[in-house]
Amino acid sequence: METLKNTEWLMIHKILLEMYDIRSLDVFAPKVLRLFRTVIPCSMGYFMLFDADGGIIAKQSAFADMDPGVFALYMSDYYEKDYLKYMFDISTRSFTYRDTDILDDAFRKKTPFYREFLRPNMIPYGAGAVLCIDGKPMGILNFFRNESMGDFSDKDLFVLDIFRDHLSGMLMRLQDDARARQASHGAGISAMAAAHGLTGRESEVLGLVLEGFSNIRLADGLHISESTAKKHVHSIFSKTGVRTRSELRTVVQAWQESHLAERAEAPPTQGP
Protein backbone atom coordinates (compact mmCIF):
# COMPACT_ATOMS: atom_id res chain seq x y z
CA MET A 1 0.00 0.00 0.00
CA GLU A 2 1.53 3.28 -1.10
CA THR A 3 1.50 6.18 1.32
CA LEU A 4 0.84 9.64 -0.09
CA LYS A 5 1.62 12.90 1.63
CA ASN A 6 -1.24 15.15 2.70
CA THR A 7 -0.26 17.62 0.01
CA GLU A 8 -0.48 14.85 -2.61
CA TRP A 9 -3.95 13.80 -1.41
CA LEU A 10 -5.04 17.43 -1.54
CA MET A 11 -3.76 17.68 -5.13
CA ILE A 12 -5.63 14.51 -6.09
CA HIS A 13 -8.86 15.85 -4.56
CA LYS A 14 -8.40 19.12 -6.43
CA ILE A 15 -7.86 17.29 -9.71
CA LEU A 16 -10.97 15.16 -9.16
CA LEU A 17 -13.06 18.26 -8.54
CA GLU A 18 -11.80 19.84 -11.76
CA MET A 19 -12.38 16.64 -13.70
CA TYR A 20 -15.94 16.26 -12.46
CA ASP A 21 -16.60 19.81 -13.61
CA ILE A 22 -15.89 18.86 -17.25
CA ARG A 23 -19.08 19.00 -19.31
CA SER A 24 -17.91 18.16 -22.83
CA LEU A 25 -16.10 15.25 -24.48
CA ASP A 26 -14.30 17.78 -26.68
CA VAL A 27 -12.30 19.07 -23.71
CA PHE A 28 -12.18 15.89 -21.61
CA ALA A 29 -8.98 14.34 -23.02
CA PRO A 30 -6.79 17.49 -23.18
CA LYS A 31 -7.86 18.66 -19.73
CA VAL A 32 -7.29 15.24 -18.14
CA LEU A 33 -3.82 15.08 -19.69
CA ARG A 34 -2.96 18.52 -18.36
CA LEU A 35 -4.22 17.75 -14.87
CA PHE A 36 -2.56 14.35 -14.63
CA ARG A 37 0.86 15.72 -15.46
CA THR A 38 0.81 17.65 -12.20
CA VAL A 39 0.89 14.35 -10.26
CA ILE A 40 2.45 11.94 -12.79
CA PRO A 41 5.37 13.66 -14.59
CA CYS A 42 6.10 12.35 -18.07
CA SER A 43 8.00 13.20 -21.25
CA MET A 44 5.06 12.63 -23.59
CA GLY A 45 1.54 11.32 -23.38
CA TYR A 46 -1.75 10.79 -25.14
CA PHE A 47 -5.38 10.16 -24.30
CA MET A 48 -7.27 8.42 -27.11
CA LEU A 49 -11.02 7.94 -27.10
CA PHE A 50 -12.84 5.31 -29.15
CA ASP A 51 -16.28 4.94 -30.67
CA ALA A 52 -18.52 1.90 -30.19
CA ASP A 53 -16.85 0.15 -33.15
CA GLY A 54 -13.35 0.61 -31.77
CA GLY A 55 -12.41 3.43 -34.12
CA ILE A 56 -10.31 6.26 -32.73
CA ILE A 57 -12.20 9.56 -32.35
CA ALA A 58 -9.41 11.89 -33.44
CA LYS A 59 -11.14 15.17 -32.63
CA GLN A 60 -11.79 14.09 -29.02
CA SER A 61 -8.33 12.61 -28.46
CA ALA A 62 -5.30 14.58 -27.30
CA PHE A 63 -1.54 14.31 -26.99
CA ALA A 64 0.96 16.13 -24.78
CA ASP A 65 4.49 17.13 -25.83
CA MET A 66 4.37 14.68 -28.74
CA ASP A 67 5.38 16.24 -32.01
CA PRO A 68 2.37 15.97 -34.35
CA GLY A 69 4.54 13.97 -36.74
CA VAL A 70 5.46 11.49 -33.99
CA PHE A 71 1.82 11.09 -32.97
CA ALA A 72 0.77 10.66 -36.61
CA LEU A 73 3.50 8.03 -37.07
CA TYR A 74 2.32 6.19 -33.97
CA MET A 75 -1.27 6.21 -35.20
CA SER A 76 -0.48 5.20 -38.79
CA ASP A 77 2.30 2.64 -38.27
CA TYR A 78 2.89 1.74 -34.65
CA TYR A 79 -0.44 1.64 -32.83
CA GLU A 80 -1.06 -1.78 -34.37
CA LYS A 81 2.52 -2.85 -33.48
CA ASP A 82 2.30 -1.67 -29.87
CA TYR A 83 3.14 -4.70 -27.72
CA LEU A 84 0.19 -3.76 -25.45
CA LYS A 85 -2.36 -3.65 -28.28
CA TYR A 86 -3.54 -7.20 -27.65
CA MET A 87 -4.36 -6.21 -24.07
CA PHE A 88 -6.26 -3.16 -25.27
CA ASP A 89 -8.29 -5.29 -27.69
CA ILE A 90 -9.32 -8.02 -25.24
CA SER A 91 -9.94 -5.82 -22.20
CA THR A 92 -13.40 -5.97 -20.66
CA ARG A 93 -12.56 -4.10 -17.44
CA SER A 94 -10.67 -0.89 -16.79
CA PHE A 95 -7.11 -1.46 -15.61
CA THR A 96 -3.79 0.31 -15.10
CA TYR A 97 -0.43 -0.92 -16.34
CA ARG A 98 3.30 -0.35 -16.47
CA ASP A 99 5.06 -1.67 -19.55
CA THR A 100 7.90 -3.24 -17.58
CA ASP A 101 5.41 -5.20 -15.44
CA ILE A 102 3.73 -6.75 -18.45
CA LEU A 103 6.72 -7.88 -20.50
CA ASP A 104 10.16 -9.08 -19.50
CA ASP A 105 12.38 -6.08 -20.20
CA ALA A 106 14.92 -8.04 -22.25
CA PHE A 107 12.13 -9.37 -24.46
CA ARG A 108 10.38 -5.98 -24.58
CA LYS A 109 13.50 -4.31 -25.96
CA LYS A 110 13.61 -6.77 -28.86
CA THR A 111 10.09 -5.95 -30.08
CA PRO A 112 9.67 -3.86 -33.25
CA PHE A 113 7.62 -1.32 -31.30
CA TYR A 114 10.47 -0.69 -28.87
CA ARG A 115 13.27 -0.77 -31.46
CA GLU A 116 11.48 1.29 -34.13
CA PHE A 117 9.37 3.72 -32.10
CA LEU A 118 10.17 3.96 -28.39
CA ARG A 119 13.96 3.93 -28.62
CA PRO A 120 14.30 6.35 -31.60
CA ASN A 121 11.97 8.81 -29.83
CA MET A 122 13.86 8.35 -26.54
CA ILE A 123 10.78 7.29 -24.55
CA PRO A 124 11.63 3.77 -23.35
CA TYR A 125 9.20 3.69 -20.42
CA GLY A 126 5.43 3.61 -20.47
CA ALA A 127 2.46 3.39 -18.12
CA GLY A 128 -1.21 4.21 -18.29
CA ALA A 129 -4.82 3.15 -17.94
CA VAL A 130 -7.33 1.46 -20.21
CA LEU A 131 -10.90 2.63 -19.62
CA CYS A 132 -13.66 0.12 -20.38
CA ILE A 133 -17.39 0.76 -20.54
CA ASP A 134 -19.91 -2.08 -20.92
CA GLY A 135 -17.08 -4.52 -21.56
CA LYS A 136 -15.41 -2.48 -24.32
CA PRO A 137 -12.25 -0.33 -24.27
CA MET A 138 -13.41 3.25 -24.82
CA GLY A 139 -10.26 5.15 -23.87
CA ILE A 140 -6.52 4.75 -23.39
CA LEU A 141 -4.53 7.16 -21.25
CA ASN A 142 -0.84 6.53 -21.89
CA PHE A 143 2.31 8.22 -20.57
CA PHE A 144 5.93 7.90 -21.72
CA ARG A 145 9.17 8.74 -19.93
CA ASN A 146 12.70 9.24 -21.19
CA GLU A 147 15.78 7.53 -19.80
CA SER A 148 16.71 10.37 -17.45
CA MET A 149 13.26 10.38 -15.81
CA GLY A 150 13.40 6.63 -15.30
CA ASP A 151 10.58 4.12 -15.13
CA PHE A 152 7.21 4.84 -13.55
CA SER A 153 7.13 4.12 -9.83
CA ASP A 154 4.73 2.10 -7.71
CA LYS A 155 3.42 5.42 -6.41
CA ASP A 156 2.62 6.52 -9.98
CA LEU A 157 0.61 3.33 -10.51
CA PHE A 158 -1.13 3.82 -7.18
CA VAL A 159 -2.22 7.30 -8.28
CA LEU A 160 -3.43 5.91 -11.62
CA ASP A 161 -5.42 3.29 -9.73
CA ILE A 162 -7.11 6.04 -7.69
CA PHE A 163 -8.22 7.84 -10.85
CA ARG A 164 -9.02 4.84 -13.08
CA ASP A 165 -12.64 4.14 -12.11
CA HIS A 166 -13.38 7.84 -11.76
CA LEU A 167 -12.23 8.33 -15.36
CA SER A 168 -14.36 5.43 -16.63
CA GLY A 169 -17.43 6.85 -14.89
CA MET A 170 -16.79 10.35 -16.18
CA LEU A 171 -16.30 9.09 -19.72
CA MET A 172 -19.56 7.12 -19.56
CA ARG A 173 -21.44 10.15 -18.22
CA LEU A 174 -20.05 12.46 -20.90
CA GLN A 175 -20.89 9.96 -23.64
CA ASP A 176 -24.46 9.60 -22.34
CA ASP A 177 -24.81 13.40 -22.18
CA ALA A 178 -23.48 13.76 -25.73
CA ARG A 179 -25.94 11.18 -27.06
CA ALA A 180 -28.81 12.90 -25.27
CA ARG A 181 -27.81 16.29 -26.70
CA GLN A 182 -27.42 14.83 -30.16
CA ALA A 183 -30.88 13.26 -30.00
CA SER A 184 -32.39 16.50 -28.76
CA HIS A 185 -30.55 18.57 -31.36
CA GLY A 186 -31.67 16.17 -34.07
CA ALA A 187 -35.27 16.58 -32.93
CA GLY A 188 -34.81 20.37 -33.00
CA ILE A 189 -33.47 20.22 -36.56
CA SER A 190 -36.37 17.97 -37.60
CA ALA A 191 -38.87 20.42 -36.11
CA MET A 192 -37.22 23.32 -37.93
CA ALA A 193 -37.14 21.39 -41.22
CA ALA A 194 -40.85 20.57 -40.93
CA ALA A 195 -41.77 24.15 -40.03
CA HIS A 196 -39.95 25.50 -43.11
CA GLY A 197 -41.28 22.85 -45.47
CA LEU A 198 -37.96 21.17 -46.23
CA THR A 199 -38.16 17.95 -48.18
CA GLY A 200 -36.58 14.74 -46.91
CA ARG A 201 -33.57 15.24 -49.18
CA GLU A 202 -33.22 18.86 -48.11
CA SER A 203 -33.29 17.81 -44.46
CA GLU A 204 -30.49 15.35 -45.22
CA VAL A 205 -28.49 18.08 -46.97
CA LEU A 206 -29.13 20.43 -44.05
CA GLY A 207 -27.59 17.97 -41.61
CA LEU A 208 -24.46 17.63 -43.74
CA VAL A 209 -24.16 21.39 -44.24
CA LEU A 210 -24.23 21.81 -40.46
CA GLU A 211 -21.37 19.30 -40.25
CA GLY A 212 -19.32 21.56 -42.51
CA PHE A 213 -19.76 19.82 -45.86
CA SER A 214 -18.95 21.90 -48.93
CA ASN A 215 -21.03 21.53 -52.10
CA ILE A 216 -18.39 19.20 -53.55
CA ARG A 217 -18.42 16.99 -50.45
CA LEU A 218 -22.23 17.01 -50.48
CA ALA A 219 -22.18 15.79 -54.08
CA ASP A 220 -19.67 13.04 -53.30
CA GLY A 221 -21.41 11.94 -50.12
CA LEU A 222 -24.91 11.86 -51.61
CA HIS A 223 -23.83 10.60 -55.05
CA ILE A 224 -25.34 13.57 -56.86
CA SER A 225 -23.89 16.23 -59.14
CA GLU A 226 -22.41 19.40 -57.68
CA SER A 227 -25.05 21.48 -59.44
CA THR A 228 -27.82 19.41 -57.79
CA ALA A 229 -26.12 19.88 -54.43
CA LYS A 230 -26.06 23.64 -55.01
CA LYS A 231 -29.78 23.60 -55.88
CA HIS A 232 -30.61 21.82 -52.62
CA VAL A 233 -28.55 24.31 -50.61
CA HIS A 234 -30.12 27.27 -52.43
CA SER A 235 -33.61 25.86 -51.75
CA ILE A 236 -32.79 25.49 -48.05
CA PHE A 237 -31.51 29.08 -47.93
CA SER A 238 -34.66 30.32 -49.65
CA LYS A 239 -37.08 28.41 -47.40
CA THR A 240 -35.32 29.43 -44.17
CA GLY A 241 -34.74 33.04 -45.23
CA VAL A 242 -30.93 33.03 -44.97
CA ARG A 243 -28.15 33.93 -47.38
CA THR A 244 -25.12 32.14 -45.97
CA ARG A 245 -24.16 28.94 -44.17
CA SER A 246 -23.25 31.04 -41.13
CA GLU A 247 -26.77 32.54 -40.99
CA LEU A 248 -28.22 29.05 -41.43
CA ARG A 249 -26.26 27.74 -38.42
CA THR A 250 -27.57 30.67 -36.35
CA VAL A 251 -31.16 29.87 -37.31
CA VAL A 252 -30.72 26.17 -36.57
CA GLN A 253 -29.07 26.91 -33.22
CA ALA A 254 -32.03 29.10 -32.25
CA TRP A 255 -34.41 26.23 -33.09
CA GLN A 256 -32.31 23.76 -31.11
CA GLU A 257 -32.21 26.02 -28.07
CA SER A 258 -35.96 26.57 -28.32
CA HIS A 259 -36.51 22.82 -28.54
CA LEU A 260 -34.30 22.20 -25.49
CA ALA A 261 -36.20 24.88 -23.54
CA GLU A 262 -39.54 23.30 -24.44
CA ARG A 263 -38.31 19.90 -23.28
CA ALA A 264 -37.07 21.38 -20.02
CA GLU A 265 -40.41 23.07 -19.35
CA ALA A 266 -42.53 20.07 -20.31
CA PRO A 267 -44.04 18.21 -17.30
CA PRO A 268 -42.62 14.72 -16.73
CA THR A 269 -44.62 11.88 -18.20
CA GLN A 270 -46.58 9.88 -15.66
CA GLY A 271 -46.24 6.16 -15.47
CA PRO A 272 -49.28 3.84 -15.40
N, C-alpha and C positions, 0 to 999 in steps of 0.2 A: 504493500500500500504506500503510494507516494504521499509525502507530506508537503503541502504548499504553504507558503508564508501568508500571513493575513493580507498583505498588500496584493499578492497574486490572486487570492480568492476575491478580493474587492474588484480587481481588474476583470476577472471572469464574470462576476455579477454585472458589472458595467457593460461588458460586451453583450451579454445575454439580453439586457434591457434594450440596447440599441438594435440588436438583431430582431427582437420581437416587435420592434416599431417599424420594421420594413413592411411596406404595403404592396410592392410590385415585384414580379419576377425579373423585370428588366434591370433592377438595381440590386437584386439579391446577391448574385455571384460576386460582382466587384466589391460590394460593401463587406461581405463576409471575408473575402480575401484580405481586404485592408485591415479589418478588425483583428483577424487571426494573427497577422504578422506582428502584432504588439505583444503576443504571448508565445508565439512559436516562430522565432526568427528563421528565415530561409533565404536562399540565393534567388530562387525563382519559384513560381507556383502557378497553378491553374485551377479553375473550378468549372467543370463542364456539366451542363444539364442535358438530359435526354428526353425525347418524346416517348410516347407509349410503344412505338415500334423500335426503339433503341437507337434512333437517329440523333445525332448531336444537334442541339439547338444553338447554332452559332451566335445569334444575336443576344441570347441570354447567358452565354458563357463568358468567362473572363480569364485573363492571365496577368500575372504580376512579374515585372522585370524580365520577361521573356521577349526577346526581339521578335517582332511579328514574323520574320522569316523563319526563326527557330520554331515558333509555335505552328506555323503553316507546315513546316517540314515534319514536325511530330504528327500533325493531323493527317497529312497525306501519305507519309511513308512509314512512320514508326509507331503510331497508335496500335496498329494491328500486330506489330512485332514486340510490343511491350510484354515483358515476361510475366506481368500481372494480369494481362488481358483475359486469360482464361478464368481467373478468379472474378473479374468484373462480370463476365458473361454468365457465370453459373450462380452468382450470388442471389440469395433470396432474403437475406437479412442484412441490415446495416452493420458494418464492421470497420475497425481501424486496423492499420497495418504499418509495418516498417519493412522496407525491402530486405534488409539483412536478416530479418527474422523468418522470412518466407523461403528464401533460397540460400543454400550454402554459398558463402561469398566467393570462394574459388570458382564454383560453377557459374555463379551470377556474372562474374567478370569475363566469362568466355562466351556469353550470349551475344547475338548480333545487336540487340538493343543497347547493351552496355558498351560494346566496342564501337558501334557506329553512331550512337546518339549521346549517351550519358558522358562517356569519356571525352569525346571531342568538344562538348559544350561545358566541360569541367563541372559537372553536377553528378558526382558518383553516388550520392546518397538520396534516398527518397522515403517518404512516409505520407500517410493521408487517411482518408475515410471514404468508404463507398456507402452511399445513401440509397436504401431500398424502400420502395413503397408498393404495397400489395404484391410482394414477392418479386419485384422487378427493380434492377438498378436504375435509378432516375438521376443520379448525380455522383460525380467523383471530384473530391477535393484532394489535390495532390501538391506536395511541397518537395522541392529539391534543395540540397545543400552542396556547396563546394568542399574541396578537401580541407581547406583551412578552418571551416566551420565545424567539420566533423559530422559524424552520424547523429541521427536524432536520438534523444535520450529517453529513458523510461518515463521521465517527467513529461516530456513532450507528448508521448503516447497517452499518458494519464489525462492530460488536458484534452486531447482529441476525444478520448472516451467520454469525458464530461459533456462535450458539445455534440457528440454524434447523434444521439436520439433527439436532441433539441432541433438539430438541423433537419433531420428527416421529417419531424412534425411540422416545422416551419415550411419546408418545401411542399408538403402535402396541402397545407392550408393555403399557400399562395397559388398552387395549381387549381385548387377548388374555387378560390375566389376569381381567378382568371377565367375559368370555364363559365362561372355564373355571370361575370360581366360580359363575356362574349355572347352568351345566349341572350342576355338582356339587350345588348347592343344590336344583335341580329334582329330581335323582335322590333326594336325601334326603327331600324332601317326598313324592315318589311312594312311597318305602319306608314312610314313616310312614303315609300314606293306606292302603296295602295292609295294614299291620299292624293298623290300627284298623278295617278293614272299611268304609272310605268308598267310596261309589259313585262312578262317573265324574263325575256332576254335582256331587256333594259335593266331590270333589277340585278341580273347576273353581272352585267357590265358595270353597274354602279358599285357592286362589291369589290370588283377588281380595280376600278379606278381609285377607290378609297385605300386599297393596298399599295397604290403607287404605280400601277401599270400604265405604261405609255400606250399610244394607239397601236404601235408596232407589236408590243407584247400582248395587247388585247387580241390582235389578229392571230398571232401565233397560238396563244392559249386557247382561243375559241374556234380555231380552224376556219376563220373567215378572212376576207380581204381587208386590207387596211382602210380602204374607202368605206366599207360597211361598218367597220369599227368606228370610224369618224362620224358616220351618220347616227349610230346609236348614242355616242357621246353628245352630239349636237342635240338630239331629241331629248336626252336627259336634261341638258342645260335649259332647253326651251321650256320643258314642262315644270322644272323647279324654279325657273326665273333667275338663273345665275349665268355668269359669263365665263367663269374660270373654274378650274379644279379647286383652287383655294376657297372660292366662295361656296362651292358645292360641299366641301368638307365642313365649313362653318354651318351650313344649313343642316347637314346630317347630324353634326354634333348637337345642335339645338334640339333636334327631334329625339336623339338618344337621351339627352338630359331630361327632356320632358317625359319620356317614357319611364325613365328610372324614378322620377319624382312621383308619377302616377302609381307605380308599383309600391313605392314606399308609403303612400297615403292610403292605398287600398286596404280595407279591413281583412284580417286573416281569414282564410276559409275554415269553416267549421266542419269537423268530422261528423260521421253519422252518430 
